[in-house]
Amino acid sequence: MKNFPRLFLIAILLFSVSSLIAQTPEATSIDWDKAKRLFQREQRGEALTAEEQSYLDTAKEARKGGGQRPGSSAAPNQRKAPASLTPLCDMGTDDQYEGEDGGLYGKGSNEVPPALKAAAGEALAEIRPLDAEGRPSQDGRIVLVSISMSNATQEFSTFKSIADADPRKSNTLTIVDCAQGGQAMAEWVPENGRPWEEAMKRLGNAGVSPAQVQVAWIKLANKMPSGSMVEHLEKLETDTVKVLQNARSRFPNLRIAYLGSRIWAGNATGGLNPEPYAYESAFAVRHLIQRQMSGEESLATGNAPLLLWGPYLWSQGEKGRQLDGLKYLKEDFADDGVHPGRSGREKVAGLLLEFFATDPLAASWFSIPVR
């Protein structure tokens, strides 16, 4: 009986916490059995719909943050987007955003610089079918993987389904979606973290080995970004450099990483990754490519794969962009305005397919050689 007062106090505290949680609308609105089932599916590598992924992400944030939903409020110190943003590919030399000029490669240019094109040619020449030990083999495989978070796995899994059925795809190419819900750049930073363990499982399930991975698509993003553009990009680029180094360590024959930024987030209802942060992720891609070209040691090709742009995915909603007329409509998104709906996933998947199948810096490993 001498422990009765302590047990009584603990019971009071537990009751108080339970009452507080019960009074939190976001917490009580979550079906935790449903969230658990979705989490288990995610862990098994199953592709979730945009609505399911949004629900699961909401549950994760509620559990981590005491009931705060990512779609209900902005993160502390998040900036509001300006009334209009110009796609990076449409910005000229005289256009400016936060002191940055336009063009995928800067100075208003979307053309690959000659030095980078030459480096890409050398890397492309090294990509060939490999056996499970990483040795050249006529019966070997070229493996393309994705690395990033929920948007990426939704988009890349849709890409995989249409690419596997496309007659242009080489029969030596295996596509494996290693991107995972809730696993943005920061979550891939620990070299032995859970995202890497899951990626290894997915490769095994696909019947290929890490030594056969030679190409990656990496979508740059972190959850709940905040602060100035400088602060946002410093964190995102630092995390991505570590992810690239981890990828090179995990995949010793990784030759090229095609980098991508986020899609439009002008309809985002909360702070998971709203504008202008989604838009600004393209500057992180450009900075990393420029840093590697300048010879930065942390991004030297001995420490990281060669960095190239994948397809540029951002467009200003229904206003679109001049480059190719790409537009994002409200129906292209889930209710949170951040995760792509079916039509949004299909738009990104189509961009990925046409890029890999036709771009001179990708088609040689993706497509069946012309005879």
LUMZA-160463 format. One record per residue (C-alpha): x, y, z; residue number from 1. Coordinates in steps of 0.001 Angstrom, whole numbers, plus 500000, padded with zeros to 6 digits. Layout:
X | Y | Z | NUM
...
//
This chain:
500000 | 500000 | 500000 | 1
502947 | 502324 | 500458 | 2
503117 | 502803 | 496663 | 3
499454 | 503792 | 496452 | 4
500019 | 507600 | 496460 | 5
502534 | 507323 | 493606 | 6
500238 | 505082 | 491566 | 7
497349 | 507432 | 492245 | 8
499361 | 510420 | 490951 | 9
500401 | 508529 | 487846 | 10
496779 | 507646 | 487178 | 11
495784 | 511297 | 487542 | 12
498525 | 512371 | 485098 | 13
497548 | 509738 | 482553 | 14
493932 | 510793 | 482774 | 15
494886 | 514437 | 482279 | 16
497025 | 513678 | 479207 | 17
494292 | 511488 | 477734 | 18
491749 | 514237 | 478277 | 19
494032 | 516794 | 476606 | 20
494524 | 514577 | 473572 | 21
490790 | 513887 | 473412 | 22
490173 | 517625 | 473301 | 23
492565 | 518062 | 470333 | 24
490420 | 518013 | 467163 | 25
493290 | 516843 | 464954 | 26
494086 | 513882 | 467212 | 27
490482 | 512736 | 467581 | 28
489891 | 513011 | 463828 | 29
492532 | 510368 | 463093 | 30
491558 | 506708 | 462836 | 31
494713 | 505200 | 464328 | 32
493865 | 501667 | 463205 | 33
493620 | 502967 | 459656 | 34
496886 | 504887 | 460073 | 35
498574 | 501741 | 461383 | 36
497441 | 499710 | 458376 | 37
498683 | 502383 | 456004 | 38
502022 | 502534 | 457836 | 39
502415 | 498757 | 457563 | 40
501697 | 498925 | 453827 | 41
504244 | 501706 | 453453 | 42
506838 | 499632 | 455283 | 43
506218 | 496730 | 452908 | 44
506955 | 499060 | 450006 | 45
503394 | 499188 | 448670 | 46
502441 | 502293 | 446727 | 47
499818 | 504379 | 448515 | 48
497348 | 506621 | 446766 | 49
497804 | 510376 | 447170 | 50
494895 | 510469 | 449631 | 51
496284 | 507550 | 451656 | 52
499754 | 509079 | 451797 | 53
498344 | 512423 | 452880 | 54
496337 | 510720 | 455634 | 55
499373 | 508785 | 456831 | 56
501600 | 511874 | 456832 | 57
498960 | 513722 | 458846 | 58
498861 | 510895 | 461389 | 59
502655 | 510842 | 461667 | 60
502814 | 514564 | 462330 | 61
499948 | 514380 | 464817 | 62
501680 | 511620 | 466728 | 63
505019 | 513400 | 466652 | 64
503739 | 516891 | 467336 | 65
501014 | 516332 | 469877 | 66
498158 | 516620 | 467437 | 67
499405 | 519246 | 465014 | 68
498413 | 518433 | 461475 | 69
500746 | 519423 | 458663 | 70
497801 | 520692 | 456703 | 71
496381 | 522806 | 459524 | 72
499077 | 525393 | 460156 | 73
502396 | 526645 | 458912 | 74
505678 | 525789 | 460555 | 75
507235 | 528520 | 462695 | 76
509016 | 531200 | 460665 | 77
507647 | 530085 | 457304 | 78
507505 | 532832 | 454684 | 79
504531 | 533593 | 452496 | 80
504977 | 533249 | 448757 | 81
504911 | 536350 | 446557 | 82
501850 | 536872 | 444384 | 83
503668 | 535532 | 441328 | 84
506636 | 533240 | 440760 | 85
508335 | 532682 | 437411 | 86
509444 | 529158 | 436506 | 87
513239 | 528927 | 436583 | 88
513296 | 527728 | 432976 | 89
511399 | 530862 | 431869 | 90
513584 | 533387 | 433721 | 91
516076 | 535368 | 431669 | 92
519302 | 537083 | 432619 | 93
517468 | 540215 | 433741 | 94
514949 | 538343 | 435883 | 95
515748 | 538020 | 439560 | 96
514436 | 536063 | 442523 | 97
516061 | 536650 | 445915 | 98
519254 | 537728 | 444133 | 99
519279 | 534703 | 441796 | 100
519057 | 534977 | 438028 | 101
517175 | 532630 | 435731 | 102
517878 | 529484 | 433738 | 103
518474 | 525928 | 434879 | 104
522219 | 526584 | 434667 | 105
522185 | 530278 | 435530 | 106
522641 | 533433 | 433441 | 107
519281 | 532761 | 431826 | 108
520501 | 529574 | 430134 | 109
518790 | 526183 | 430012 | 110
521566 | 524731 | 427849 | 111
523968 | 522209 | 429353 | 112
527436 | 523808 | 429667 | 113
530061 | 522183 | 427404 | 114
532198 | 520996 | 430324 | 115
529220 | 519315 | 431979 | 116
528128 | 517782 | 428690 | 117
531611 | 516300 | 428262 | 118
531606 | 514908 | 431805 | 119
528169 | 513435 | 431199 | 120
529422 | 511747 | 428040 | 121
532169 | 510040 | 430014 | 122
529748 | 508911 | 432729 | 123
527225 | 507628 | 430186 | 124
529937 | 505597 | 428482 | 125
530559 | 503784 | 431779 | 126
526943 | 502643 | 432150 | 127
526537 | 499095 | 430924 | 128
524827 | 495861 | 432037 | 129
526476 | 494471 | 435181 | 130
526145 | 491181 | 437009 | 131
525274 | 490987 | 440710 | 132
528926 | 491535 | 441634 | 133
529187 | 494650 | 439496 | 134
531128 | 493072 | 436616 | 135
530230 | 493807 | 432969 | 136
527979 | 491067 | 431624 | 137
525822 | 490633 | 428516 | 138
523206 | 489077 | 430778 | 139
523535 | 491775 | 433440 | 140
521290 | 494647 | 434454 | 141
521302 | 498439 | 434535 | 142
519315 | 499587 | 437564 | 143
517596 | 502958 | 437976 | 144
516408 | 503843 | 441488 | 145
514512 | 506737 | 443057 | 146
515460 | 508349 | 446370 | 147
513227 | 510747 | 448283 | 148
509850 | 511126 | 449984 | 149
506098 | 510543 | 449484 | 150
505622 | 512755 | 446421 | 151
508580 | 511045 | 444779 | 152
507362 | 507483 | 445372 | 153
503887 | 508381 | 444108 | 154
505301 | 509945 | 440961 | 155
508083 | 507419 | 440357 | 156
505889 | 504355 | 440912 | 157
503528 | 505750 | 438258 | 158
506528 | 506367 | 435990 | 159
507715 | 502795 | 436515 | 160
504346 | 501372 | 435502 | 161
504256 | 503270 | 432200 | 162
507988 | 502935 | 431506 | 163
507954 | 499155 | 431938 | 164
505264 | 498993 | 429268 | 165
506963 | 501465 | 426910 | 166
508614 | 499855 | 423854 | 167
511505 | 502338 | 424064 | 168
512707 | 500947 | 427391 | 169
515759 | 498717 | 427154 | 170
515257 | 495114 | 428211 | 171
518446 | 495381 | 430283 | 172
516981 | 498146 | 432473 | 173
515367 | 497448 | 435844 | 174
513501 | 500295 | 437544 | 175
513158 | 500151 | 441324 | 176
511208 | 502714 | 443324 | 177
513216 | 503214 | 446515 | 178
511566 | 506527 | 447476 | 179
509440 | 506239 | 450613 | 180
506643 | 508136 | 452290 | 181
507798 | 510502 | 455011 | 182
511473 | 510062 | 454098 | 183
512730 | 513418 | 452787 | 184
516396 | 514358 | 452421 | 185
517003 | 514740 | 456186 | 186
515746 | 511205 | 456823 | 187
518227 | 509768 | 454284 | 188
521199 | 511512 | 455930 | 189
522053 | 508746 | 458479 | 190
524080 | 506279 | 456421 | 191
522488 | 503297 | 458161 | 192
519031 | 504838 | 458540 | 193
515754 | 503042 | 457905 | 194
515268 | 504464 | 454369 | 195
518476 | 502796 | 453226 | 196
517507 | 499494 | 454830 | 197
514162 | 499605 | 453056 | 198
515866 | 500507 | 449768 | 199
518094 | 497427 | 450057 | 200
515012 | 495263 | 450635 | 201
513324 | 496647 | 447557 | 202
516358 | 495937 | 445409 | 203
516402 | 492374 | 446684 | 204
512694 | 491974 | 445982 | 205
513336 | 493168 | 442417 | 206
516045 | 490555 | 441954 | 207
518915 | 493003 | 441554 | 208
521892 | 494015 | 443682 | 209
523287 | 497353 | 444918 | 210
526287 | 496831 | 442630 | 211
523981 | 497001 | 439593 | 212
522552 | 500420 | 440497 | 213
524111 | 502939 | 438108 | 214
521504 | 505674 | 437836 | 215
519343 | 507473 | 440394 | 216
516562 | 510056 | 440351 | 217
516616 | 512165 | 443508 | 218
513909 | 514698 | 444332 | 219
515091 | 517439 | 446681 | 220
512827 | 518369 | 449577 | 221
512682 | 518537 | 453358 | 222
509597 | 518515 | 455550 | 223
508308 | 521750 | 457107 | 224
511010 | 524070 | 455663 | 225
511267 | 527506 | 457220 | 226
513325 | 530678 | 457384 | 227
514871 | 532677 | 454594 | 228
515768 | 531243 | 451217 | 229
519416 | 531136 | 452280 | 230
518527 | 529173 | 455423 | 231
516188 | 526868 | 453528 | 232
518710 | 526022 | 450819 | 233
521653 | 525689 | 453187 | 234
519831 | 522928 | 455077 | 235
518500 | 521254 | 451936 | 236
521838 | 521292 | 450114 | 237
523802 | 520092 | 453146 | 238
521424 | 517165 | 453597 | 239
521465 | 516325 | 449894 | 240
525272 | 516258 | 449738 | 241
525273 | 513662 | 452501 | 242
522554 | 511672 | 450746 | 243
524619 | 511680 | 447534 | 244
527685 | 510470 | 449420 | 245
525627 | 507748 | 451094 | 246
524246 | 506703 | 447714 | 247
527723 | 506414 | 446239 | 248
528782 | 504322 | 449234 | 249
525718 | 502053 | 449002 | 250
525864 | 501831 | 445201 | 251
529563 | 501694 | 444235 | 252
528781 | 501797 | 440507 | 253
526386 | 504738 | 440681 | 254
527418 | 506984 | 437776 | 255
524735 | 509649 | 437462 | 256
522185 | 511221 | 439789 | 257
519448 | 513138 | 437994 | 258
518189 | 515779 | 440410 | 259
514651 | 517100 | 440534 | 260
512837 | 519828 | 442429 | 261
509279 | 519865 | 443695 | 262
506101 | 520487 | 441749 | 263
503900 | 523536 | 442339 | 264
502474 | 523891 | 445850 | 265
500334 | 526975 | 445450 | 266
497287 | 525114 | 446758 | 267
499048 | 523775 | 449865 | 268
496832 | 524034 | 452940 | 269
499610 | 523911 | 455528 | 270
503299 | 523872 | 456251 | 271
504490 | 520478 | 454996 | 272
506146 | 522077 | 451946 | 273
504307 | 525162 | 450708 | 274
505372 | 527930 | 448394 | 275
507827 | 529564 | 448029 | 276
509824 | 526621 | 449427 | 277
508670 | 524166 | 446750 | 278
509700 | 526667 | 444078 | 279
513061 | 527354 | 445722 | 280
514110 | 523696 | 445734 | 281
515089 | 524165 | 442068 | 282
517791 | 526613 | 443129 | 283
519224 | 523895 | 445383 | 284
519490 | 521603 | 442344 | 285
521230 | 524325 | 440346 | 286
523595 | 525188 | 443201 | 287
524678 | 521570 | 443682 | 288
525387 | 521104 | 439971 | 289
527363 | 524347 | 439914 | 290
529259 | 523397 | 443066 | 291
530293 | 520073 | 441551 | 292
531365 | 521767 | 438323 | 293
533512 | 524184 | 440331 | 294
535401 | 521235 | 441829 | 295
534026 | 521219 | 445373 | 296
535657 | 518328 | 447223 | 297
532505 | 517104 | 448974 | 298
530853 | 516680 | 445568 | 299
533853 | 515369 | 443640 | 300
532863 | 512418 | 441489 | 301
534915 | 510179 | 443756 | 302
532559 | 511095 | 446605 | 303
529324 | 511516 | 444684 | 304
527848 | 510569 | 441303 | 305
527823 | 513070 | 438464 | 306
524944 | 515499 | 439001 | 307
522599 | 516382 | 436158 | 308
519185 | 517947 | 435906 | 309
516305 | 515554 | 435450 | 310
513122 | 517087 | 434042 | 311
512274 | 520414 | 435686 | 312
508864 | 519840 | 437304 | 313
507696 | 523219 | 438636 | 314
505104 | 525329 | 436878 | 315
502943 | 528111 | 438266 | 316
499645 | 526295 | 438553 | 317
497081 | 527162 | 435913 | 318
499301 | 529953 | 434562 | 319
501693 | 527281 | 433338 | 320
505103 | 527926 | 431837 | 321
506462 | 528935 | 428450 | 322
508917 | 526049 | 428094 | 323
506329 | 523410 | 427250 | 324
502946 | 524679 | 428469 | 325
502929 | 522460 | 431571 | 326
500129 | 523411 | 433982 | 327
498970 | 522121 | 437357 | 328
495256 | 522226 | 438080 | 329
493527 | 521919 | 441426 | 330
492347 | 518423 | 440545 | 331
495979 | 517342 | 440077 | 332
496415 | 517334 | 443873 | 333
495159 | 515591 | 446972 | 334
493173 | 517595 | 449505 | 335
496332 | 518936 | 451167 | 336
497460 | 520613 | 447939 | 337
500939 | 519109 | 448367 | 338
500694 | 515456 | 447359 | 339
499830 | 514811 | 443716 | 340
496543 | 513145 | 442842 | 341
496278 | 510620 | 440052 | 342
496431 | 513151 | 437235 | 343
499304 | 515003 | 438937 | 344
501301 | 511790 | 439267 | 345
500638 | 511009 | 435624 | 346
501918 | 514426 | 434532 | 347
505195 | 513978 | 436395 | 348
505516 | 510361 | 435253 | 349
505097 | 511484 | 431645 | 350
507801 | 514114 | 432041 | 351
510160 | 511535 | 433508 | 352
509481 | 509025 | 430743 | 353
510019 | 511461 | 427888 | 354
513160 | 512829 | 429517 | 355
514803 | 509449 | 430077 | 356
513702 | 508084 | 426708 | 357
514732 | 511060 | 424571 | 358
517226 | 513335 | 426317 | 359
520778 | 512961 | 424913 | 360
522117 | 512755 | 428482 | 361
519875 | 509810 | 429398 | 362
518554 | 507920 | 426387 | 363
521700 | 505839 | 425854 | 364
521061 | 503728 | 428967 | 365
517264 | 503928 | 429019 | 366
516363 | 503086 | 425456 | 367
517020 | 500078 | 423328 | 368
519946 | 500980 | 421027 | 369
519001 | 501783 | 417447 | 370
520462 | 499140 | 415104 | 371
//
